Amino acid sequence: MNNNFCIPIIRKFRVALILTSCLFMISACAGSARFNKSSIVPAAEGSVKIKKDNNNNYKIDISIMRLADPKRLQPPKNTYVAWIVTQDQGLKNIGRLHSSSGFLSKTMKASLNTVTSLKPVRILITAEENGSVQHPGSQVVLTTNTLK
């Protein structure tokens, strides 16, 4: 077999191997999960995206649709709070969800974009009286399974 023919094939294989390795490394630092169905707000659906950055922090983007106004819950609450479950630090409040409805739609949407140095194992959404609570209340509205 002609060596001149093999060299371009080997180069293409190396490039493909390097690109595949890069994609694997990027996907190893990012993940997403869907929230499980809620018995408190059955229509609510949402997802969370987590990406580890160069400083070993975790960027967390939560997006939820059809989340009822917390004042309509039983008992009524004032806001929704997102929590991370961590391996070593327990539960941590990562912020209050920001709610809105669409311009042409009355669909309630909620979101939170935040960064934490703690690696999340699970994400919880609870209904609370205020966004600065240190411990979650009993109304767990949404939760993810264990994150990969």
PyMOL commands that set and color helices and strands:
alter all, ss='L'
color gray80, all
select helices_A, chain A and resi 3-28+70-72
alter helices_A, ss='H'
color red, helices_A
select strands_A, chain A and resi 30-34+45-52+58-65+79-86+90-96+98-101+108-116+120-128+140-143
alter strands_A, ss='S'
color yellow, strands_A
deselect
rebuild
show_as cartoon
